[in-house]
Amino acid sequence: MSELKIAFLINLDRRPDRWLEFNQSSSSLDIPIERFSAVDGQDLPESELRSPSPVAACWMSHQEVARKFLESEAEYCLVLEDDLALTEESINALNQLWEKKLEDLDLLQIGFCVSNNQLSNRVIYNRQRHIVNILWRFKLLSAPLTQRLLENIYGYKISYLENLNFPVAVNTFELGTHAYLISRRFAEMISSFNYPVYLPADLAMMEIVNTGEFRSFRLIQSLINQSASPSSISNASANSLEKKISDMLMKVSP
């Protein structure tokens, strides 16, 4: 267990059932997870907000986690939302990831949303995952010709981080803020960006990544999915908004 990492799970005070559910499903998780009390949208004055209260509360919760991380001496922080769905496979992958030496990265998206087997730029998720994993297995992923072809196909670079031993997409972020790792540098940006809140958490993260100022990566395969039930740090209106965002991104993508 690294002394240079810290981990939080965001959870509303009025949803202790979510925290209990997480603890029951994570008994084999070898990561010390600290519960973080989420900002409650019900406590926010609507008249002072530039976005729906659940949307604002979600991003503000992530901002508060970033600030709490910066108060520690840790170099990296794992951030989880309480609507994640843990499986034996995802727990094993998280345990392995936690033991890896993290360097040369500011953001690693570990879990993300896939709608109808498509990513936000219309890329077929399973097809991309299959192709990249084959190239990685046969040690062809780092070949210059392969790199150019993949970037032309997907619009972003595909690479792998040797210290993590996982293939990754470079400088891209998908919908879903339920599982990611950040550096102190990235946390500093989160803590001040998008305030007052006008962008949902997903789009705020996308905007930060799109600046190109950070070493941002997304795992080719989502290790952690969201559960079918609504998140306790959001609600039906926020989930509906996220669907609208996803549909919008699908329409404007080439």
TAKAVEN-V29885 format. One record per backbone hydrogen bond with DSSP energy under -0.5 kcal/mol. CO is the residue of the C=O (numbers start at 0). NH is the residue of the N-H. E is the energy in kcal/mol with one decimal. If there is no record, write none. Layout:
# TAKAVEN-V29885
{{CO/NH/E} {CO/NH/E}}
This chain:
# TAKAVEN-V29885
{{1/4/-0.7} {3/74/-2.5} {3/75/-2.1} {5/77/-2.8} {6/33/-2.4} {7/79/-2.1} {8/35/-3.0} {9/81/-1.1} {10/37/-2.0} {11/14/-1.7} {14/17/-1.2} {14/18/-1.0} {15/19/-2.3} {16/20/-2.7} {17/21/-2.3} {18/22/-2.2} {19/23/-2.2} {20/24/-1.7} {21/25/-1.1} {25/28/-2.0} {27/29/-0.6} {30/32/-1.0} {31/6/-0.5} {31/33/-0.5} {33/8/-2.2} {35/10/-2.7} {35/37/-0.5} {38/40/-0.6} {39/42/-1.9} {40/43/-1.2} {43/45/-0.6} {44/47/-1.6} {45/48/-1.5} {51/54/-0.6} {51/55/-2.5} {52/56/-2.8} {53/57/-1.9} {54/58/-1.8} {55/59/-2.6} {56/60/-2.0} {57/61/-1.7} {58/62/-2.3} {59/63/-2.3} {60/64/-2.1} {61/65/-2.2} {62/66/-2.2} {63/67/-2.3} {64/68/-2.6} {65/69/-2.1} {66/70/-1.1} {67/71/-0.6} {68/71/-1.4} {74/183/-0.9} {75/5/-1.7} {76/78/-0.5} {76/181/-2.3} {77/7/-2.6} {78/179/-1.9} {79/9/-2.9} {80/83/-1.2} {82/226/-4.3} {83/85/-0.7} {84/224/-0.8} {86/90/-2.4} {87/91/-2.2} {88/92/-2.2} {89/93/-2.4} {90/94/-2.5} {91/95/-2.1} {92/96/-2.5} {93/97/-2.6} {94/98/-1.1} {95/99/-0.6} {96/99/-1.1} {99/101/-0.7} {100/102/-0.6} {105/182/-2.2} {106/216/-2.2} {107/109/-0.7} {107/180/-2.3} {108/218/-2.3} {109/222/-2.7} {109/223/-0.6} {113/115/-0.6} {114/117/-1.7} {116/124/-2.1} {117/114/-1.7} {118/121/-1.9} {122/118/-2.7} {122/124/-0.7} {123/127/-2.5} {124/128/-2.8} {125/129/-2.2} {126/130/-2.6} {127/131/-2.8} {128/132/-2.2} {129/133/-1.9} {130/134/-2.3} {131/135/-2.6} {132/136/-2.4} {133/137/-2.0} {134/139/-3.3} {134/140/-0.9} {135/138/-1.5} {139/142/-1.2} {142/146/-2.6} {143/147/-2.4} {144/148/-2.4} {145/149/-2.6} {146/150/-2.2} {147/151/-2.2} {148/152/-2.0} {149/153/-2.9} {150/154/-2.3} {156/169/-2.9} {158/167/-3.1} {159/161/-0.7} {160/163/-1.1} {160/164/-2.9} {160/165/-0.8} {165/160/-1.7} {166/219/-1.9} {167/158/-2.9} {168/217/-2.3} {174/112/-3.5} {177/80/-1.6} {178/109/-1.7} {178/110/-2.1} {179/78/-3.2} {180/107/-2.4} {181/76/-2.3} {182/186/-2.1} {183/187/-2.1} {184/188/-1.2} {185/189/-2.4} {186/190/-2.4} {187/191/-0.6} {188/191/-1.0} {188/192/-2.1} {196/49/-0.6} {199/203/-2.4} {200/204/-2.3} {201/205/-2.1} {202/206/-2.5} {203/207/-2.1} {204/208/-2.5} {205/209/-2.7} {206/210/-0.7} {207/210/-1.0} {208/211/-1.8} {213/215/-1.4} {214/105/-3.2} {214/106/-1.8} {215/170/-3.2} {216/108/-2.7} {217/168/-3.2} {219/221/-0.5} {224/84/-3.4} {230/233/-0.9} {234/238/-2.5} {235/239/-2.4} {236/240/-2.1} {237/241/-2.5} {238/242/-1.8} {239/243/-2.1} {240/244/-2.5} {241/245/-2.6} {242/246/-2.7} {243/247/-2.6} {244/248/-2.6} {245/249/-2.0} {246/250/-1.8} {247/251/-2.0} {248/252/-1.3}}
